[in-house]
Amino acid sequence: QVQLVESGGGLVQAGGSLRLSCAASGRTFSSYVMGWFRQAPGKERGFVATINWKDGNTYYADSLKGRFTISKDNAKNTVYLQMNSLRPEDTAVYYCAATPLRVGFRYHYRYDYDYWGQGTQVTVSS
């Protein structure tokens, strides 16, 4: 069974940085896509970034390009989300997600991901 465990959330001032980690276990992830989503209070869970474990290709929400960076460490089976120049509107619970890459996969569509972590809270103060 796939398990995803996020860590690294916390409270940070506007303009600061955080790095989230997602430790994955229970499977060989070479054919998987790993993603980050976030959900603010009263809002839908939205796409942040994704990375193809096999070739390292990355995709980002347009509004977050340049501030957020997704990366992976194959040896540690861990995916990271580096978040810079944080803003109060980045406050949300951040979720790690994973799914086997398949035909028709939509990297930005949360319902195409099979596995989810429990989430980690990120709070950005003004």
C-alpha positions as CSV (number, residue, x, y, z in Angstrom):
1,Q,0.0,0.0,0.0
2,V,1.3,3.4,-1.0
3,Q,2.0,5.8,1.9
4,L,2.7,9.4,1.6
5,V,3.9,11.4,4.6
6,E,4.3,15.2,4.4
7,S,6.4,17.3,6.6
8,G,7.9,20.8,6.8
9,G,4.9,22.9,7.2
10,G,4.7,25.7,9.7
11,L,4.3,29.4,10.4
12,V,6.4,31.8,8.3
13,Q,6.3,35.6,7.7
14,A,5.5,37.0,4.3
15,G,8.5,36.9,2.1
16,G,10.0,33.9,3.8
17,S,10.6,30.4,2.6
18,L,9.6,26.8,3.5
19,R,10.5,23.4,2.1
20,L,7.9,20.7,2.3
21,S,8.8,17.1,2.0
22,C,6.8,14.1,1.0
23,A,8.2,10.7,1.9
24,A,6.8,7.9,-0.2
25,S,6.8,4.2,0.6
26,G,5.1,1.0,-0.3
27,R,5.8,0.8,-4.0
28,T,8.5,1.4,-6.6
29,F,7.7,4.8,-7.9
30,S,9.6,4.9,-11.1
31,S,6.4,4.9,-13.2
32,Y,4.6,7.4,-10.9
33,V,3.7,11.0,-11.0
34,M,4.0,12.9,-7.7
35,G,2.1,16.1,-7.1
36,W,1.4,18.8,-4.6
37,F,-2.0,20.4,-4.1
38,R,-3.2,22.9,-1.5
39,Q,-6.5,23.7,0.1
40,A,-7.3,27.0,1.8
41,P,-10.3,27.3,4.2
42,G,-13.5,27.4,2.2
43,K,-11.8,26.7,-1.1
44,E,-11.4,23.8,-3.4
45,R,-8.2,21.8,-3.4
46,G,-6.1,23.2,-6.1
47,F,-3.1,22.1,-8.2
48,V,0.4,23.4,-7.2
49,A,3.0,21.3,-9.0
50,T,3.8,17.8,-10.2
51,I,6.9,15.9,-11.2
52,N,7.3,12.7,-13.3
53,W,9.4,10.4,-11.3
54,K,10.9,8.7,-14.3
55,D,12.1,11.6,-16.4
56,G,11.9,14.5,-13.9
57,N,9.6,16.6,-16.0
58,T,7.8,19.2,-13.9
59,Y,4.6,21.2,-14.3
60,Y,3.4,24.1,-12.2
61,A,0.3,26.1,-11.7
62,D,0.8,29.3,-13.7
63,S,0.3,31.6,-10.8
64,L,3.1,29.8,-8.8
65,K,5.8,29.6,-11.5
66,G,9.0,31.2,-10.3
67,R,8.2,31.0,-6.6
68,F,7.7,27.3,-6.1
69,T,10.0,24.5,-7.2
70,I,9.2,20.8,-7.1
71,S,12.1,18.3,-7.0
72,K,12.8,14.7,-6.0
73,D,15.4,12.5,-4.3
74,N,15.3,9.0,-5.8
75,A,17.5,7.5,-3.1
76,K,15.2,8.8,-0.4
77,N,11.9,8.3,-2.3
78,T,11.1,11.8,-1.3
79,V,9.6,14.7,-3.2
80,Y,10.1,18.3,-2.1
81,L,8.3,21.6,-2.6
82,Q,10.5,24.6,-2.2
83,M,8.4,27.7,-1.6
84,N,9.9,31.1,-1.8
85,S,8.6,34.7,-1.4
86,L,5.6,33.3,0.5
87,R,2.5,35.4,0.7
88,P,-0.5,35.3,3.1
89,E,-2.6,33.9,0.2
90,D,-0.3,30.9,0.2
91,T,-1.8,29.9,3.5
92,A,-3.3,26.4,3.1
93,V,-3.0,22.8,3.9
94,Y,-0.6,21.3,1.4
95,Y,-1.1,17.7,0.3
96,C,1.2,15.3,-1.5
97,A,-0.4,13.1,-4.1
98,A,0.8,10.2,-6.2
99,T,-0.5,8.1,-9.1
100,P,0.8,5.7,-11.7
101,L,1.3,7.5,-15.0
102,R,-1.4,6.4,-17.5
103,V,-2.9,7.4,-20.7
104,G,-5.1,10.4,-20.4
105,F,-3.6,11.5,-17.1
106,R,-4.3,15.1,-16.3
107,Y,-1.5,16.4,-14.0
108,H,-3.6,19.3,-12.7
109,Y,-6.7,17.3,-12.0
110,R,-6.9,16.1,-8.4
111,Y,-9.3,13.2,-9.1
112,D,-6.6,11.6,-11.4
113,Y,-4.4,11.0,-8.3
114,D,-4.9,7.7,-6.5
115,Y,-2.9,8.3,-3.3
116,W,-2.8,11.2,-0.9
117,G,-1.0,12.2,2.2
118,Q,-2.5,13.6,5.3
119,G,-1.5,17.2,4.6
120,T,0.7,19.7,6.3
121,Q,-0.4,23.2,7.3
122,V,1.4,26.2,5.9
123,T,0.5,29.6,7.5
124,V,2.0,32.8,6.1
125,S,1.6,35.9,8.3
126,S,1.5,39.4,7.0
